[in-house]
Amino acid sequence: MKDLLREARKAARSGDFSRAGDLCDMAGHPLDAIGYYVQGKHYQLAGQVASRIGEFAQAAAYFNSGGDPTQAAEMYIKAGQKKKASMMYERSGQYLKAAEIEEKMMNPLAAAAYYELGGQSEKAAYLFAQAGDNIKAASLYEKLITSGAANPMDSGAFNLDETRKRSAKYARFAGILYLKAGQFSKAGPFLEEAGLFDQAVVAFRKAGRTDRAAALLIKLENYTEALKLVEDDPTARIDARMLGELS
């Protein structure tokens, strides 16, 4: 053992810190080995030894310094430092792993942002809504509608029907969330598309779109309310054909 340590010191004096570290490790002196590895900037080797002796947080720092954020993340998980682990996964581009960690830590906003970066827009939208960021959630549901319409899975009748069902679901979520956020002009069309007509009328009225609200009421054959709406807002631009239906 003494011979190994003597050889290690000799290797270190000659600048061969990798060999010095290897010899110390073989001699059962892992901390000295780590010291030599770090001195020679052999961070991966330092991380491996630190991990083997249970110094996981220290190992994570070495792996990160050595350009391996994925391995660093795994070490931080073992060390119980989940926030640092998610940051390492982000650095390595593994957004979904980062999202899963943040979700387990009950950080919906951070998790949602990572899910969005990882391409899981629906999960991201759900978590943004859970966190109270209604506009962000609604905008993601809106994008899901347009992306689904532009890229249906295929032209089969079943899949087209499924696409329409998903679009209706996303329209409902987008409309409700825009309404909660006070974005009435954006909420109205989605609520109407989703068949939430009463809420759509409310949104159109609050958006100052008396014409759209009245048209929807007429479509629902609620002529009394439509007429009252037009009478209350004489400046509204109402289609003459609609006025004929109300007369």
N, C-alpha and C positions, 0 to 999 in steps of 0.2 A: 504493500500500500504506500509506504514512504517513497519507494522508488517511483511509483506512478505520480505522486505529488511533486517529486523532484523533477521529473520529466515534464510535468505540466508547467512548472515555473520556468523551466528552460524554454519550452515552446512559447510561452507568453513573452519572454524577453526577446525572442526572435520575431515576435509579431504574429505568431500562428495561434490566434486565440481559439479557433475552432478545435485544433488538436488539444490545446490546454484544457478546454472545457470537456472534451471527450475523456481525457485522462482523469480529471477530477471526478467525473461522473462514474467512471469505472472503479475509482478508488472509494466510492461511497460518500462523496462530498458534493451533493447536488447544488448546494448554495454557492459553493466556490465555482462549480461548473457554470451556473447561471451568470455569475459575475464575469467570468471570462467571455462567455458567449455575447453578453451585452456589450462588453468592452470592444469586441470585434464586430459588433452590429450583426451578429448571427441571431436575430430575434426569433426566428422560427424554432431554432434549437433550444433557445432559452424558454420559449413557451412550452415546448414539449416536456422539458424537465420540470418546470413549474407545475404543469398539469399533473404530471405523474406523482408529485409529492403533495397534491391537493391544494396548491396555491392557485386557485382558479381565477380569481380577479387579477392577480399578477400575471398569470399566463395570458389572460385576455389582452392585457395592455401590451405584452410582448408580441402576440400575434397581430394585433392592430398595427404596431410599429413595423412589423415585418410585411405589411401589405396583405394580410389575410383577415379581412373583417368578418367573414363567415365563421371562421374558427374562433375568432374573438367573441362573436355573439354566443356561440355554444358554450364557451367558457364562462361568460357573464351569466348565462342561464344557470349553470352549475353553481355559480357563486351567489345566486339569488338576486342578482342585480338586473332585473328585467328591463328597466328603462334603458340602461346602457346597451342591453342586448338588442332591443328594437332599433336603437340608433345605428348599431353595427350592421344589422340586416338592411336598414335603409341605405347605408353606405355601400353595401354590396349589391344593391338593386333587388333584394329579395323582399319586396314590399308586402307580399301576402303573409310572410312569416312575421314581419314587423306588425302587421295589422292584427294578427291573431294574438300576439303578446299584449298589445295595447287594449284589445277587446277584453281579454282575461283580466287585465288590470283595471277594468271599468273606466277606460278613457275613450268614450265613443267618438269624440272629435278627431283625436289622433288616429284612431283605428279607421275611421271613415276616410280620412285623407290618404292613408296607405292603401286601403281597398280601391280607392279611385285610381291611384297611381298604378296599382296592380291589375287594372282593367275590370274589376268587379264593381261596376257602376250601381247595380241594383242594391247590393249589400251596402255600398257607400251611402247611397241615398237614404236607405232605412236608418243607418246610424246617424247621419246628419240630422234627420228628422227627430230621432230620439234625443239628440243633444240640443234640439231647439233651433237649429239653423235651417229654418223652413225654406228660405229662398234658395239656398244651395241645394237642398234636397229636391225641391221642386224642379230646379233647372236640370238636375241629373235625370229625373223622371221624364222631363221633356225631351232630353237628348235620347233617352231610351226609346221613346215613341218614334222619333225621326229615324234613328238607326235601324229600328225594327222594320219600319216601312221601306227603307231603302235597301235592306239586306235580308229579305225573308230567306228562311232556310232552303226552301225550294218552292215550286209552283203547285205542289199537291194540295188538294182541297183541304185535307186535314191540317196541314201546316199553315195554310192561309187562315183557316179558322182559328188556330192557336195564336197566330200573329195578331189577329183582330182582338182576341180575348186579352192578350197581354197589353195591347195598345189601350184598350178600354180601362184596364186596371191602372196602368201608368197615368192615363188621363185623369182618372179619379183622384189618385194620390197627388198629382201635380196641381189639380184644381183646388183641392182642399188645402194644400200647403200654401199655395199662392194666396188663397182667401185669408188664411190665418195670418199671413205676413202682410196683409193689406195691399197686395198687388192685384187689385180688383180687375183691371183691364186684361191681365194675363189669366186670371182665374176663370173668368166667365166662359170663354170658349172651351176650355178643358172640362169644366163642370157640365156644360151642355153636351159635349161629346160623350161624357160618361153617363149621361142620363140623370144627372142630379139637377133637375130643372129648377126646383124652388131655390136652391143655392145659387144657381146660375143667374136667375132673375135678380137676386140680391146683389150679386157681384156686378152685373151690368148696370144696375141702378147706381151703385156706389161709384162706379167708374164714369158715371155721367152718360152712359149709353142707353138712354131711354128708348131709342129706336130698337135696339137689340132686345131689351127687356120686354117691350111691348110685342115684338114679333114672336118671342118665345111664349108669352102668355096667350097670344092668339092661337099659336100652334097647339097649345094645351087646352084650347077652347075656353079659356078663362077670360071671357070678353069683358066682364064687369071690372075686373082688376086692370085689364089692359086699357079700357076707356078712362078709368080713374087716373091711371098713370099718365096718359096723354093730356088729360085736362090739367093735371098738376104741373105739367111741364110743356107749356104751349110753344116754347122755342125749339122743342125737339124736332129733328128732321124725320118725319114719319112718311113711309111710302103711302102714296095715295090709295093704292089697293088695300092697304091695311086699314086706312080710315074708312073705306067702303065697307069692310067687314064689320067695323065697329058701329056703323050708323044704322 
